[in-house]
Amino acid sequence: MELINNSVIALNNIGAYKFKFNELTPRSGETSYGLLAHQVEKEFPSLVRENYEIDGKKYKTINYKELIPVLWNIVKKINNRIKNIEKKIK
């Protein structure tokens, strides 16, 4: 077990996107929000899997549930920064 370090820096390298599902999925045309698997994979390789193949093309998926502890750690760090700034202001 190890503490998640540098998660704030890593998260800055991952963009959030709005997209529409393509015709290869049951949700074709639906708008959704998400992250790009290749960006997540660079920072958190264990969160990305090559889960399926369609017409010879391999697709990767992100385990969003496992991303929660990373986000939790970032929220804690931001909260501590806010507390430190508030102490300096008082």
C-alpha positions in Angstrom: 0.0 0.0 0.0 1.3 3.5 -0.8 -0.1 7.0 -0.6 -1.2 8.6 -3.9 1.3 11.4 -4.5 1.5 14.1 -7.2 -2.2 13.5 -8.1 -2.8 17.2 -8.5 0.0 17.5 -11.1 -1.1 14.3 -12.8 -4.8 15.4 -13.0 -3.7 18.7 -14.7 -2.5 16.5 -17.6 -6.0 15.0 -18.1 -8.7 16.9 -19.9 -12.5 16.5 -19.5 -14.5 16.2 -22.7 -18.1 16.3 -24.0 -18.7 13.8 -26.8 -21.4 11.9 -28.7 -21.3 8.1 -28.8 -20.6 6.7 -32.3 -22.8 4.3 -34.3 -20.8 1.3 -33.0 -22.4 1.6 -29.6 -25.9 1.0 -28.3 -25.9 4.6 -27.1 -25.2 6.0 -30.6 -25.8 9.7 -30.8 -26.2 10.2 -27.0 -24.2 13.1 -25.5 -21.9 12.2 -22.6 -18.9 13.5 -20.7 -15.7 11.7 -19.9 -11.9 11.5 -20.0 -9.6 10.3 -22.8 -8.3 6.8 -21.9 -4.8 7.5 -23.4 -4.4 10.6 -21.2 -5.5 8.7 -18.1 -3.3 5.8 -19.0 -0.2 8.0 -19.0 -0.8 9.2 -15.4 -2.6 6.2 -13.9 -2.0 3.1 -16.1 -3.8 0.7 -13.8 -7.1 2.6 -14.3 -7.2 1.8 -18.1 -8.0 -1.5 -19.7 -8.3 -2.7 -23.3 -11.7 -4.3 -22.8 -13.1 -5.0 -26.2 -12.6 -5.1 -30.0 -15.0 -4.0 -32.8 -14.1 -4.7 -36.4 -10.5 -5.4 -35.5 -10.1 -2.1 -33.6 -9.3 -2.3 -29.9 -11.0 0.0 -27.5 -9.8 1.1 -24.1 -12.0 1.9 -21.1 -11.4 3.8 -17.9 -12.3 2.4 -14.5 -13.9 5.6 -13.2 -14.7 4.0 -9.8 -11.0 3.6 -9.1 -10.5 7.3 -10.0 -12.4 8.3 -6.9 -9.5 7.9 -4.4 -7.3 10.0 -6.6 -10.0 12.8 -6.7 -10.5 12.4 -2.9 -6.8 13.0 -2.4 -6.9 16.1 -4.5 -9.9 17.5 -2.6 -8.0 17.0 0.7 -5.0 18.8 -0.7 -7.1 21.7 -2.0 -8.9 21.9 1.4 -5.6 22.1 3.2 -4.4 24.9 0.9 -7.6 26.8 1.6 -7.2 26.4 5.4 -3.6 27.6 5.2 -4.6 30.7 3.1 -7.4 31.4 5.6 -4.9 31.3 8.5 -2.6 33.7 6.7 -5.5 36.1 6.1 -6.6 36.2 9.7 
